Amino acid sequence: MNHITAILPESRILLGLEASSKKRLFEEAGQLFEATCGIERALVFDTLLAREKLGSTGLGHGIAIPHGRVKGLEEAAGMFIRLAEPLDFDAPDGKPVSMVFVLLAPGEAAEASLQILASLAGAFAERSFREQLAATPDVAAARALFVSAG
């Protein structure tokens, strides 16, 4: 899972985020990506919203992985968010989402982004990983879980 931890610094892990909707969640993600990566917040918002309109990025089990490709981005960037209150994400199991991993990838890096998405889906498929991540007390512990998952 080293390629995931390489794109997920502690500065892009949020625990207990208040977001009343997917749009508000995407706005918050845009602000944080702008602050930590210099990616324009409106571009992040538009990218994530456009992808979500193609179909839900909710996986089930309270997990969503909204993602998109951003032209001009030099390397993939990730963000993990644990929501204060679950949001409806139109997940296949009908359950609301409480944990979100946002992935932005360079426009031309299709293969690399698919590998990261597959690794994320594999980690989140593990019940123990989800349970530990839901209960983790702080940002450092959350990042350590992503490190140890691979």
N, C-alpha and C positions, 0 to 999 in steps of 0.2 A: 504494500500500500504506500510505498515511498513516494510514488508520483502524486498521490493525493496529498500527503502531508507537505510535499514541496509546494503545493499551490494553496495551502491552508495555514497561514500564520495565525497566531493567537489574536491578532488585531482584526481578523475577519471571522471571529466566533462570537455570536451574540446569544446569551441565555436569558430567557424571560422577556423577549421582545413583545411589545403590545402592537398588534396589527389587527384592524377590524375587517380587512378584506384582502384578497389576493393583490388588488391594485395597490393598497397601502403597503403590503409586504414588499412588492416590487419597487415602490418608491423608496422605502427604507434601504433595500439592497442597493439601489442606485446611489443613494447618498453615501453609503459606506464604501462602495467601489470607487466612487469619485474621490473620497477622502484618502483612501489607502493605495489606489492604483492610478489615479488621474484619469479614469474613464468617465466620460461625461454621463451624469446621472440620467438624463433624458434618453440617451442611447441605451443604457442598461434597461431602463423601464420599458422602452419600446421593443427591444429585443426579446425580453422575457414575456411581455404581453402578446407579441406576435406569435411566439412559439406556443404559448398556452392556448391561443385561439385555434391552433391546429389540432389540439387534443390535450387532455389533462396530463400533467407531468406527475400526478399523484400515483404512487406505486401500490398503496395499500399499507396496512399496519401502521397508519399514522405518519407515513413518510412521503415526501415529494422531492423531486429533483428538477426544478425548473432550470432550463439551460438554453444557451444560444451561442451562435458564432458572431464575433464582432470583428469587422474589417479593421485592420490596423493594429489589432492587439498582438503583441509580440509573443506572449506565452499564456497558457491557460491560467485562470484565476478562480479560486473557489471561496465559498463562504458557507458556514454552517450557522443555522438559526434554530433555536428552540423557542417556540412561541409560548407566551404566557397563557393564552387561551387557544385551543385548536380552531382551525379554519376549515370550512368546506372547500374541498379541492376537486370534487368530482372524481375521487379515487375509485378504482374498480371494485373495492370492497364496500364502498359507501361510507366508510369511516372518515371523520375529519382528520386533518393533518396537524401534528404538533411539532414535527421536526422537518426542517427543510435544508437541503444542500443546494446552493445556487452555483452553477458552473458556467463560466464564460470561457469560450475557446477562440483562438485565432480563426479568422474566416476560412483559411485554407487547410486547417489541421483536422480534417474529418476523422482520420484514423485514430489520432491521439485522443480526441474527445470521446470517441466511442469506447476506447480502452478505459478511460477514466470513468465513464458512465457505467460500464460493465463492472468495474471494481467497486464502485459505490453501491450498485444494485446488489452485488454479492455480499458486501458487508452488512447492508441493511436487511438482507434476507435472514440474517442470523438473529434469532430472538434475544439471545444474551447480549449481543452488541446493542440492539435497540433499547433494551431495558437498562443497561448500564449508562447509555448516553442520555436517556430520559431522566436518570437519577443523579447524574454527575453534578457535583457541587459548584464547580468553577470552570473557567475557560481552560486553564492549564490541564485539568483532569480530562476535559472533553477532547482536547488535542491529543493527549496521551492515548486515549482510546482509539483515535484514528491511526496513530503511529503503531499501536500494538495489533490492530486489526489486520495488518499485512505483514 
